[in-house]
Amino acid sequence: MISRDVEFDEEGVWDFGSNNDTTSIPPFGDPRIDEQIREEQQEQTTPPASPATSVGGSLPSFLNERATQRAQSLDEVYEDTEMINKYLEDNGFTKCPHEHALYVKRKGNDILIVCLYVDDLIFTGNNPSMFEEFKKAMTEEFKMTDIGLMAYYLGVEVKQLEDRVFITQEHYAKEILKKFKMEDCKPINTPVDCGVKLSKNDKGEKMSKKQLIVTLSTCEAKYVAATFSVCHAIWLRSLLAELGWSQKEPTTICVDNKSAIALSKNPVFHNRSKHIDTHFHYIREYVANQKI
């Protein structure tokens, strides 16, 4: 899901020129697909005469006709996933070592990026001819129909402008309101009822979403949280580097504790920090290498 968001996010800022496109190929008969939304998408969207020549940010979409014929078992979905995976690897795509759902194909300075989720995929490219070549090959290998610009993908609605792409779940939110007969309710900033008084005697369990272990000090808690953030940042740097956009400058990690910041820069083990597990000092290596 993160690689999908990276592709959506970077689509609006990568300088692919005026002929960049992103295409979606929905799943092979996945029963989770909302047929009503897809029918609305088909009615509201007018297929361009030539998707590959559309203005930057346009997202042409394909609909696999098998999706309306039958629902698949998990085994069939797995077979389709393996079939797509084999097809991509046999046709010059390289699977990203940092994200196995991401495939990249390069021809000189041209690039084609495919993001695969089970048997769904979206792809984008900076060369119209390369883009058309891939679409033609896919339609010859799999039975598909071009339904125009993508407006719905994996439960997420896609709204496209010239210089950016918005993803929302507006339809899902409206369906929830309709289910509970709340379409006419007035919107508020928070779903919590005003004036609710909380009691310490109410049943509940204490928990923290910021850390997965028990720490002995605020400094240690912030240090552990920073380490998890660094792990994710390094993964994203590696993912973008695989796509050809390496980041030379260090990634900024915001830590609101001076002791934790000092601990990340100082390799000396102090009495108050020597009990911290070694793997949390992972952050020091990247601070020293000026990646963080």
C-alpha positions as CSV (number, residue, x, y, z in Angstrom):
1,M,0.0,0.0,0.0
2,I,2.9,2.4,0.8
3,S,4.4,1.8,-2.6
4,R,1.0,2.6,-4.2
5,D,0.9,5.9,-2.2
6,V,4.5,6.7,-3.3
7,E,3.5,6.2,-6.9
8,F,0.4,8.4,-6.6
9,D,2.3,11.0,-4.6
10,E,5.3,11.2,-6.9
11,E,3.1,11.2,-10.1
12,G,2.2,14.8,-9.4
13,V,5.8,16.0,-8.8
14,W,8.1,13.9,-11.0
15,D,9.1,15.8,-14.1
16,F,8.1,13.2,-16.7
17,G,7.3,15.9,-19.3
18,S,3.9,16.6,-20.8
19,N,3.0,13.1,-21.9
20,N,3.2,11.2,-18.7
21,D,0.4,8.7,-17.9
22,T,-0.6,6.3,-15.2
23,T,-2.8,3.3,-16.0
24,S,-4.7,1.0,-13.7
25,I,-5.7,-2.6,-14.4
26,P,-8.3,-3.7,-11.8
27,P,-8.4,-7.2,-10.4
28,F,-9.4,-10.5,-12.1
29,G,-12.8,-11.1,-10.7
30,D,-12.1,-10.0,-7.1
31,P,-15.5,-10.2,-5.3
32,R,-14.5,-7.1,-3.2
33,I,-14.9,-4.8,-6.2
34,D,-17.8,-2.5,-5.9
35,E,-19.6,-3.0,-9.2
36,Q,-21.9,0.0,-8.7
37,I,-18.9,2.3,-8.4
38,R,-17.4,0.7,-11.5
39,E,-20.6,1.2,-13.5
40,E,-20.7,4.9,-12.4
41,Q,-17.1,5.3,-13.4
42,Q,-17.9,3.8,-16.8
43,E,-20.8,6.2,-17.2
44,Q,-19.1,9.3,-16.0
45,T,-15.7,8.9,-17.7
46,T,-15.2,9.5,-21.4
47,P,-12.2,7.4,-22.8
48,P,-9.6,9.6,-24.5
49,A,-8.9,9.0,-28.2
50,S,-5.3,8.4,-27.3
51,P,-4.6,7.9,-23.6
52,A,-0.8,8.1,-24.1
53,T,-1.1,11.6,-25.4
54,S,-3.1,13.0,-22.6
55,V,-2.0,15.9,-20.4
56,G,0.3,15.2,-17.5
57,G,-1.4,13.6,-14.5
58,S,-4.0,11.7,-16.4
59,L,-4.6,8.1,-15.3
60,P,-6.1,5.9,-18.0
61,S,-7.8,2.8,-16.6
62,F,-8.4,-0.8,-17.8
63,L,-11.2,-3.1,-16.8
64,N,-10.7,-6.8,-16.9
65,E,-13.8,-8.3,-18.4
66,R,-13.4,-11.5,-16.4
67,A,-14.2,-9.4,-13.3
68,T,-17.9,-9.3,-14.1
69,Q,-18.1,-13.0,-15.0
70,R,-17.2,-14.9,-11.8
71,A,-15.6,-14.6,-8.4
72,Q,-12.4,-16.4,-7.8
73,S,-11.1,-18.6,-5.1
74,L,-7.9,-17.8,-3.3
75,D,-6.1,-20.4,-5.3
76,E,-7.2,-18.8,-8.6
77,V,-6.2,-15.3,-7.3
78,Y,-2.8,-16.7,-6.4
79,E,-2.4,-18.3,-9.9
80,D,-3.3,-14.9,-11.5
81,T,-0.8,-13.1,-9.3
82,E,1.9,-15.6,-10.2
83,M,0.9,-15.3,-13.9
84,I,1.3,-11.5,-13.9
85,N,4.6,-11.8,-11.9
86,K,6.0,-14.2,-14.4
87,Y,4.9,-12.2,-17.3
88,L,6.5,-9.0,-16.0
89,E,9.8,-10.7,-15.2
90,D,9.8,-12.4,-18.6
91,N,9.3,-9.1,-20.4
92,G,12.2,-7.1,-19.0
93,F,10.8,-5.8,-15.7
94,T,13.0,-5.9,-12.6
95,K,11.3,-6.6,-9.2
96,C,12.4,-4.0,-6.7
97,P,14.4,-5.7,-3.9
98,H,13.0,-3.3,-1.3
99,E,9.3,-3.7,-2.4
100,H,8.4,-7.0,-4.1
101,A,5.1,-5.4,-5.4
102,L,7.1,-2.9,-7.4
103,Y,8.5,-3.6,-10.9
104,V,10.6,-1.3,-13.0
105,K,11.6,-1.4,-16.7
106,R,14.1,0.9,-18.2
107,K,15.2,1.7,-21.8
108,G,17.9,4.3,-21.6
109,N,16.4,7.4,-19.9
110,D,12.8,6.0,-20.3
111,I,11.2,4.2,-17.4
112,L,8.0,2.2,-16.8
113,I,6.9,1.6,-13.2
114,V,4.4,-1.1,-12.3
115,C,2.9,-1.4,-8.8
116,L,1.2,-4.8,-8.3
117,Y,-1.2,-5.7,-5.4
118,V,-2.4,-9.3,-5.5
119,D,-3.8,-9.3,-9.1
120,D,-4.4,-5.5,-9.3
121,L,-1.8,-3.2,-10.8
122,I,-1.2,0.5,-11.6
123,F,1.6,1.7,-13.8
124,T,3.1,5.0,-15.0
125,G,5.8,5.9,-17.5
126,N,7.5,8.9,-19.1
127,N,7.6,7.6,-22.7
128,P,4.3,7.5,-24.7
129,S,5.5,4.8,-27.0
130,M,6.8,2.6,-24.1
131,F,3.5,3.2,-22.4
132,E,1.5,2.1,-25.5
133,E,3.7,-0.9,-26.0
134,F,3.0,-2.1,-22.5
135,K,-0.8,-1.6,-22.9
136,K,-0.8,-3.5,-26.2
137,A,1.2,-6.4,-24.7
138,M,-1.1,-6.6,-21.7
139,T,-4.3,-6.6,-23.7
140,E,-2.9,-9.3,-26.0
141,E,-1.9,-11.4,-23.0
142,F,-5.0,-10.7,-20.9
143,K,-8.6,-10.0,-21.9
144,M,-9.2,-6.4,-21.0
145,T,-11.3,-3.4,-22.0
146,D,-10.2,0.3,-21.9
147,I,-12.8,2.3,-19.9
148,G,-10.9,5.6,-19.8
149,L,-9.4,7.6,-17.0
150,M,-9.0,5.8,-13.7
151,A,-11.4,7.0,-11.0
152,Y,-11.4,4.1,-8.6
153,Y,-8.7,1.7,-7.4
154,L,-8.6,-0.8,-4.5
155,G,-11.4,0.9,-2.7
156,V,-9.9,4.4,-3.1
157,E,-11.4,7.1,-5.4
158,V,-8.9,8.9,-7.5
159,K,-9.5,12.6,-8.4
160,Q,-7.1,14.0,-11.0
161,L,-6.0,17.5,-11.7
162,E,-3.3,18.8,-14.1
163,D,-0.5,18.9,-11.5
164,R,-1.7,16.6,-8.8
165,V,-3.6,13.5,-7.9
166,F,-6.0,13.2,-5.0
167,I,-7.1,9.9,-3.4
168,T,-10.2,9.8,-1.2
169,Q,-12.8,7.4,0.2
170,E,-15.7,9.8,-0.2
171,H,-18.0,7.1,-1.6
172,Y,-17.2,4.7,1.2
173,A,-18.0,7.4,3.9
174,K,-21.3,8.1,2.2
175,E,-22.2,4.4,2.1
176,I,-21.5,4.2,5.9
177,L,-23.8,7.2,6.5
178,K,-26.5,5.7,4.3
179,K,-26.2,2.3,6.1
180,F,-26.9,3.9,9.5
181,K,-29.4,6.4,8.0
182,M,-27.3,9.4,8.9
183,E,-27.2,11.2,5.4
184,D,-28.9,14.3,6.8
185,C,-26.8,14.6,9.9
186,K,-24.8,17.8,10.4
187,P,-21.0,17.4,10.1
188,I,-18.8,18.1,13.2
189,N,-15.1,18.2,13.7
190,T,-15.0,15.2,16.0
191,P,-17.3,12.1,16.2
192,V,-17.2,12.3,20.0
193,D,-20.3,13.6,21.7
194,C,-19.9,17.0,23.4
195,G,-20.0,17.0,27.1
196,V,-19.0,13.3,27.6
197,K,-17.3,12.8,30.9
198,L,-14.7,10.1,31.2
199,S,-14.2,8.1,34.3
200,K,-11.1,6.3,35.5
201,N,-13.4,3.5,36.7
202,D,-14.5,2.7,33.1
203,K,-13.2,-0.5,31.7
204,G,-10.3,-0.2,29.4
205,E,-6.7,-1.2,28.8
206,K,-3.7,1.1,28.8
207,M,-1.7,1.0,25.7
208,S,0.6,3.1,23.5
209,K,0.7,3.2,19.8
210,K,4.0,5.2,19.8
211,Q,6.2,2.4,21.1
212,L,6.2,-1.4,21.2
213,I,8.3,-1.9,24.3
214,V,8.4,-0.6,27.9
215,T,11.1,2.1,28.4
216,L,12.6,3.4,31.6
217,S,12.9,7.1,30.6
218,T,11.5,9.7,28.3
219,C,14.9,9.8,26.5
220,E,14.8,6.1,25.8
221,A,11.2,6.3,24.7
222,K,12.0,9.0,22.2
223,Y,15.1,7.2,21.1
224,V,13.2,4.0,20.3
225,A,10.5,5.9,18.5
226,A,13.2,7.7,16.4
227,T,14.8,4.4,15.5
228,F,11.5,3.0,14.1
229,S,11.1,6.3,12.1
230,V,14.7,5.9,10.8
231,C,14.0,2.4,9.6
232,H,11.0,3.5,7.6
233,A,12.9,6.5,6.2
234,I,15.8,4.4,5.1
235,W,13.3,2.0,3.4
236,L,11.7,4.9,1.5
237,R,15.1,6.3,0.5
238,S,16.0,2.8,-0.9
239,L,12.6,2.5,-2.7
240,L,13.0,5.9,-4.4
241,A,16.6,5.2,-5.3
242,E,15.5,2.0,-7.1
243,L,13.1,4.2,-9.1
244,G,16.0,6.5,-10.1
245,W,15.5,9.3,-7.6
246,S,18.3,9.0,-5.1
247,Q,18.3,11.5,-2.2
248,K,21.7,13.0,-1.6
249,E,20.9,15.1,1.4
250,P,20.1,13.6,4.8
251,T,16.5,12.9,5.8
252,T,15.3,15.0,8.7
253,I,13.8,13.1,11.6
254,C,12.0,15.3,14.1
255,V,12.7,14.3,17.7
256,D,11.4,16.5,20.6
257,N,14.0,15.4,23.2
258,K,17.6,16.8,23.4
259,S,18.9,13.8,25.2
260,A,17.6,11.4,22.5
261,I,19.2,13.5,19.8
262,A,22.5,13.6,21.7
263,L,22.3,9.8,22.2
264,S,21.9,9.3,18.5
265,K,25.1,11.2,17.8
266,N,27.3,9.9,20.6
267,P,28.4,6.3,20.4
268,V,29.5,6.2,24.1
269,F,27.4,4.0,26.4
270,H,26.4,5.8,29.5
271,N,25.0,4.3,32.7
272,R,21.5,5.5,31.8
273,S,21.6,4.1,28.3
274,K,23.7,1.0,28.3
275,H,20.7,-1.2,28.9
276,I,19.1,-0.2,25.6
277,D,19.1,-3.1,23.1
278,T,21.8,-2.9,20.5
279,H,19.5,-2.9,17.5
280,F,18.0,0.4,18.6
281,H,21.4,2.0,18.0
282,Y,20.9,1.3,14.3
283,I,20.1,5.1,14.1
284,R,23.7,6.0,15.0
285,E,25.1,4.4,11.8
286,Y,23.0,6.5,9.5
287,V,23.6,9.7,11.5
288,A,27.3,9.1,11.1
289,N,26.9,8.4,7.4
290,Q,24.8,11.6,7.0
291,K,21.8,9.8,5.7
292,I,19.8,10.9,8.7
